[in-house]
């Protein structure tokens, strides 16, 4: 079947554009320009099939210089030399294979119910592909119990084994990870298991080889540094969301382009949320509010999270544009583990546990708590640095997990932390293939015990309206012995959960905790033991760096 196929390129300040591709042995076809819209266009007759194509433009700075450009809206790319991939089927352009969604009507968890698991596709499995990641979904859903995956950037960056935070092609899947159909199937399989999928998106900057930067850099990006006072926080050309083109419809080109990107990934891939990388550097609340509104208007539930360092409630609703902000508490937790029995560090650490009380965050969904992610070394690395190994190390990992999964806010787990992955990141290791998860390690005794701890705590969190509430009361604080206890409760039910922590190198025998919130029967979650509370007191043995989580049984 042969059909007339239209090609368009928006390049309002460029004089000449040519289309070239495998369909005509890469001969130049000059395109016409609509001076009102700023678009170049042409039509050619094509049979059904796949073709490589690209545009050739006259340089804005030197009209005699011709530059090859990949379509900024290309949904499939082979590499920057060969061009974008176009598929024609039954006389129409298609985005690769026409995927049929199987589980689109599946009910997914609300934002307040999320337990997020961060994945770097390249290191998640030995193969480092989206298809191989699908084979681990039953483990994530059943053995661990998480209900939301946050994918580190999967938009095409074409840099080999890279974390992907300098995007070249914003509409295309990174080819080394797999096809667009692979990603759709991955998301569909996640939804079938009740797992939402969020994307880590990079809308502050792009790669220097991004087509927009090649077409006309100062049309979409700032000229020079957006924040010259912080040159170390510049990772590529930075989108200028304030610039308005009054000549071509009074559009804000960067704002429109990224808005189109967001719509595409939600409508085409059915993603359930976005984590905005370098939101502080974006420094434009109106733009972020616009992006947030697009997400929530197209899909529900939807969750928007800012990486904003240091975390602030000003970035989240109702004052700010987004639903939530990342809160990295690893420095304070590291201090508490590295300097045991230090009252000052314990008090500082406790401040991170009360975001609703001590800071003007409104909702439990306002903060995403994490003590490890792709940006920092794993907690076990820090523990090893202070010469704690084996049982002593894993005690500290368990107490950290108990805090993460019972405190106010949404928890985030960095892949492999649930069994004590200990490979270091290090600047020299970030882009090398030496940090792949070793899935066999989780079967070792200490690792399996930690994984079981995570599983029990996640199961509790998913079923507990008390832990998912904003309610918390630190009813017992003994800074001399470094013992802390807080309780969480639900205003909707009779449920109460108590968390007890011994942040000390010393065991405590027959320790008495007073002001216990309710008398009657309770169950300790990890050890599965029942206790009876009378006179609102509990006498308990606590080993060093041990936590216990109790649920009211009535």
Buried (B, 14 or more C-beta within 10 A) or exposed (E): EEBEBEBBBBBBEBEBBBBBBBBBEEEBBEBEBEEEBBBBBBBBEBEBEEBBBBBBBBBBEEEEEBBBBBBBBBBBBBEBEEBBBBBBBEEEBEBBBEBEEEBEEBEBBEBBBBBBBBBBBBBBBEBBBBBBBBEBBEEBBEBBBBBBBBBBBBBBBBBEBBBBBBBBBBBBBBBBBBBBBBBBBBBBBBBBBBBBBBBBBBBBBBBEBBBBBBBBBBBBBBEEEBEEEEEEBBBBBBBBBEBEBEEBEEBBBBBBBBBBBBBBBBEBBBBBBBBBBBBBBBBBBEBBBBBBBBBBEBBEBBBBBBBBBEBBBEBBBEEBBBBBBBBBBBBBBBBBBBEBBBEEBBEBBBEBBBBBBEBBBEBBBBBBBBBBBBBBBBBBBBBBEBEBEEEBBBBBBBBBBBBBBBBBBBBBBBBBBBBBBBBEBEEEEEBEEEBBBBBEBBEEEBBBBBBBBBBBBBBBBBEBBBBBBBBBBBBBEBBEBBBBBBBBBBEEEEBBBBBBBBBBEBEBEEBEBEEBBBEEEBBBBBEEEEBEBEEEEBEBEBBBBBBBBBBBEE
